[in-house]
Amino acid sequence: MSIRPDEISRLIKQQIESFQSTVEVYDTGVVLTVGDGIARLHGLDNVMAGELIEFPNGVYGMAFNLEEDNVGVIVLGSVLGIKEGDVVKRTGRITQVPVGPELLGRVVNPLGQPLDNRGPIEASVFRPIESRAPGVIDRKSVHEPMQTGIKAIDAMIPIGRGQRELIIGDRQTGKTAIAIDAIINQKNTGIKCIYVAIGQKQSTVAQVVETLKRYGAMEYTIVVAANASDPAPLLFMAPYAGCAMGEYFMYNGEHA
């Protein structure tokens, strides 16, 4: 079998014409120090406040403190695999969490990652954990009641939809029980519920989830769990994530 020189040149020309190069450009920095869930980085001059930063071991962080010569990042995961000199890169994305009806009935961490061993969450919508609050003109007065199912509260100090209510008291006085009763009582009302557990034991969260399942309340509830064993930045992020998930339903004309 003989190959003619003109065939070789034609094949080479075809290869050159069909060649496509993909270049990925990243804005990178290096880790100066790391400890207590905080990493200080150098070199990320154009980073945005609240931007996600990717570390080499797959852990993400959130740019929190922007200084003249370094950036303070809260690490949203374990710092054990991060060391001085590691190269990090910007993602260009503000810290967001998945939102939407796909999360109903699921137990997730503050990043929206599932904790209930029921497979991935196929959410198509994301919301930043911090967003501008609606102005006074956009708000409507509280005019619709939200029944908790507890007669003393509903009769004496009724709660309205859209109202903030603080439940405060000593340990083991029934604060969680009031919240759980209120969630269970929202069945067939169309209200979506988000229960955020911050710094609780995994066993305590599991008991709450089991109670909600027993009464069929998990069908309209999202549980966001930042357990006592989780890094401190995840505990900090948990209430923001829960609010972002609730705001999705609010901005889509539903109650949460």
C-alpha positions as CSV (number, residue, x, y, z in Angstrom):
1,M,0.0,0.0,0.0
2,S,1.5,3.3,-1.1
3,I,0.5,6.7,0.2
4,R,0.9,9.6,-2.2
5,P,2.4,12.8,-0.9
6,D,-0.6,14.9,-2.1
7,E,-2.9,12.8,0.1
8,I,-0.6,13.4,3.2
9,S,-0.7,17.1,2.6
10,R,-4.4,17.1,2.1
11,L,-5.0,15.2,5.4
12,I,-2.7,17.5,7.3
13,K,-4.5,20.5,5.8
14,Q,-7.9,19.0,6.9
15,Q,-6.6,18.5,10.4
16,I,-5.4,22.0,10.7
17,E,-8.6,23.5,9.4
18,S,-10.8,21.4,11.7
19,F,-8.6,22.1,14.8
20,Q,-10.4,23.9,17.6
21,S,-8.6,25.2,20.7
22,T,-10.6,25.9,23.8
23,V,-8.9,28.4,26.2
24,E,-10.2,28.8,29.7
25,V,-9.0,31.9,31.5
26,Y,-9.3,32.1,35.3
27,D,-8.6,34.8,37.8
28,T,-6.4,33.1,40.4
29,G,-4.9,33.8,43.8
30,V,-3.0,32.0,46.5
31,V,-3.8,31.1,50.1
32,L,-1.9,33.1,52.7
33,T,-3.3,31.7,55.9
34,V,-6.2,29.3,56.8
35,G,-7.8,28.5,60.1
36,D,-11.1,28.5,62.1
37,G,-13.1,28.4,58.8
38,I,-11.4,31.5,57.4
39,A,-8.9,31.7,54.6
40,R,-7.0,34.8,53.6
41,L,-6.1,35.0,49.9
42,H,-3.8,37.2,47.9
43,G,-4.1,38.0,44.2
44,L,-7.9,38.2,43.7
45,D,-7.9,42.0,43.0
46,N,-11.2,41.9,41.1
47,V,-13.2,39.6,43.3
48,M,-16.8,40.6,44.2
49,A,-18.2,40.6,47.7
50,G,-20.1,37.4,48.2
51,E,-18.5,35.7,45.2
52,L,-17.9,31.9,45.3
53,I,-14.2,31.0,45.4
54,E,-13.1,27.5,44.4
55,F,-10.3,25.7,46.3
56,P,-8.2,22.9,44.8
57,N,-9.9,20.2,46.8
58,G,-13.3,21.0,45.5
59,V,-14.4,23.0,48.6
60,Y,-16.0,26.4,47.9
61,G,-15.7,29.6,49.9
62,M,-17.5,32.9,49.9
63,A,-15.5,36.2,49.6
64,F,-16.5,38.1,52.7
65,N,-13.9,40.7,53.7
66,L,-12.3,42.7,50.9
67,E,-9.2,44.4,52.0
68,E,-6.5,46.4,50.1
69,D,-3.9,43.6,49.9
70,N,-5.9,40.4,50.7
71,V,-9.3,38.9,50.7
72,G,-11.0,37.1,53.7
73,V,-13.0,34.1,52.6
74,I,-15.3,32.0,54.7
75,V,-14.7,28.3,53.8
76,L,-18.0,26.5,53.2
77,G,-16.6,23.1,54.1
78,S,-13.7,21.4,55.8
79,V,-10.4,23.4,55.9
80,L,-8.3,20.2,56.5
81,G,-7.4,19.9,52.8
82,I,-6.5,23.6,52.4
83,K,-2.9,24.8,53.0
84,E,-0.8,27.8,52.6
85,G,0.3,28.3,48.9
86,D,-2.7,26.6,47.4
87,V,-4.0,28.2,44.2
88,V,-7.6,29.2,44.2
89,K,-9.8,30.6,41.4
90,R,-12.8,32.9,41.0
91,T,-16.0,31.5,39.8
92,G,-17.6,34.8,38.8
93,R,-20.8,33.7,40.6
94,I,-22.3,35.3,43.6
95,T,-23.1,32.7,46.3
96,Q,-26.4,31.1,45.4
97,V,-28.6,28.3,46.5
98,P,-31.1,26.1,44.5
99,V,-34.7,27.1,45.0
100,G,-38.1,25.9,43.8
101,P,-40.6,23.1,44.3
102,E,-37.9,20.4,43.7
103,L,-36.7,21.0,47.3
104,L,-40.0,20.4,49.0
105,G,-39.9,17.2,51.1
106,R,-36.1,17.2,51.1
107,V,-33.4,17.7,53.8
108,V,-30.5,19.9,52.5
109,N,-27.5,21.7,53.9
110,P,-27.1,25.5,53.5
111,L,-25.6,25.0,50.0
112,G,-28.7,23.2,48.9
113,Q,-26.9,19.8,48.7
114,P,-29.1,16.9,49.8
115,L,-28.5,15.2,53.2
116,D,-31.4,12.6,53.0
117,N,-29.8,10.0,50.6
118,R,-32.6,10.4,48.1
119,G,-30.5,11.4,45.1
120,P,-29.6,14.7,43.6
121,I,-32.0,17.7,43.5
122,E,-32.8,18.7,39.9
123,A,-33.4,22.4,40.6
124,S,-33.3,24.7,37.7
125,V,-33.6,28.0,39.5
126,F,-31.0,29.6,41.9
127,R,-31.2,32.6,44.1
128,P,-28.4,34.6,45.8
129,I,-28.4,34.2,49.5
130,E,-28.5,38.0,49.9
131,S,-30.8,40.1,47.9
132,R,-32.3,43.6,48.2
133,A,-35.4,43.7,50.4
134,P,-38.7,45.0,48.8
135,G,-39.3,48.7,49.4
136,V,-42.1,50.1,51.6
137,I,-44.3,50.8,48.6
138,D,-44.1,47.2,47.4
139,R,-45.2,45.8,50.7
140,K,-48.8,45.0,51.7
141,S,-50.1,45.4,55.2
142,V,-50.6,42.1,57.1
143,H,-54.3,41.3,56.5
144,E,-54.5,37.5,56.4
145,P,-54.2,35.3,59.4
146,M,-51.9,32.3,59.7
147,Q,-53.4,29.7,62.0
148,T,-50.8,27.9,64.2
149,G,-53.2,25.3,65.5
150,I,-52.5,26.4,69.1
151,K,-55.7,27.9,70.5
152,A,-54.0,30.2,73.0
153,I,-51.9,31.8,70.3
154,D,-54.6,32.0,67.6
155,A,-57.1,33.5,70.1
156,M,-54.9,35.8,72.2
157,I,-52.0,36.9,69.9
158,P,-52.9,35.8,66.3
159,I,-50.1,35.7,63.8
160,G,-50.6,37.1,60.3
161,R,-49.1,36.0,57.0
162,G,-46.1,38.1,56.3
163,Q,-45.5,38.8,60.0
164,R,-42.2,38.1,61.8
165,E,-42.6,36.3,65.1
166,L,-39.9,35.6,67.6
167,I,-40.2,32.5,69.8
168,I,-37.9,32.8,72.7
169,G,-37.5,30.9,75.9
170,D,-35.2,28.7,78.0
171,R,-34.0,25.2,77.0
172,Q,-36.6,22.4,76.8
173,T,-39.6,24.8,77.2
174,G,-41.3,23.9,73.9
175,K,-40.0,26.5,71.4
176,T,-39.4,23.8,68.7
177,A,-42.8,22.2,69.5
178,I,-44.6,25.4,68.7
179,A,-42.8,25.8,65.4
180,I,-43.5,22.1,64.4
181,D,-47.2,22.4,65.4
182,A,-47.5,25.5,63.2
183,I,-45.9,23.7,60.3
184,I,-48.2,20.7,60.7
185,N,-51.2,23.0,60.8
186,Q,-50.4,24.4,57.4
187,K,-51.6,21.3,55.6
188,N,-54.0,22.0,52.8
189,T,-53.5,25.8,53.2
190,G,-51.0,26.1,50.3
191,I,-48.3,27.6,52.6
192,K,-44.8,26.3,52.0
193,C,-42.7,25.9,55.1
194,I,-38.9,26.1,55.6
195,Y,-37.4,24.7,58.8
196,V,-33.8,25.8,59.4
197,A,-31.9,23.9,62.1
198,I,-28.7,25.7,63.2
199,G,-26.2,24.0,65.4
200,Q,-28.5,21.2,66.4
201,K,-27.5,17.5,66.8
202,Q,-28.2,15.3,63.8
203,S,-30.4,13.1,66.0
204,T,-32.5,16.1,66.9
205,V,-33.0,17.1,63.3
206,A,-33.8,13.5,62.4
207,Q,-36.6,13.5,65.1
208,V,-38.1,16.7,63.7
209,V,-38.0,15.3,60.1
210,E,-39.6,12.0,61.3
211,T,-42.4,14.0,63.1
212,L,-43.1,16.0,60.0
213,K,-43.2,12.8,57.9
214,R,-45.6,11.2,60.3
215,Y,-48.1,14.0,59.9
216,G,-47.6,14.4,56.1
217,A,-46.0,17.8,56.5
218,M,-42.8,17.1,54.6
219,E,-44.8,17.3,51.4
220,Y,-44.8,21.1,51.7
221,T,-41.7,21.6,53.9
222,I,-38.0,22.1,53.2
223,V,-35.5,21.3,56.0
224,V,-32.2,23.2,56.0
225,A,-29.8,21.6,58.4
226,A,-26.5,23.0,59.6
227,N,-25.5,20.6,62.3
228,A,-23.4,21.1,65.3
229,S,-20.5,19.2,63.7
230,D,-20.5,21.4,60.5
231,P,-18.0,24.2,60.0
232,A,-19.1,27.6,61.5
233,P,-19.5,29.3,58.1
234,L,-22.2,26.8,57.2
235,L,-24.1,27.7,60.4
236,F,-23.7,31.4,59.5
237,M,-25.1,30.8,56.0
238,A,-28.1,28.6,57.0
239,P,-30.6,31.3,57.8
240,Y,-29.7,33.2,54.6
241,A,-30.2,30.0,52.6
242,G,-33.6,29.3,54.2
243,C,-34.8,32.9,53.5
244,A,-33.7,32.6,49.9
245,M,-35.7,29.4,49.5
246,G,-38.8,31.1,51.0
247,E,-38.4,34.2,48.9
248,Y,-38.7,32.2,45.7
249,F,-42.2,31.1,46.7
250,M,-43.0,34.7,47.8
251,Y,-42.0,36.2,44.5
252,N,-44.0,33.6,42.6
253,G,-47.2,34.6,44.3
254,E,-47.2,31.9,46.9
255,H,-47.1,31.9,50.7
256,A,-44.0,30.7,52.7
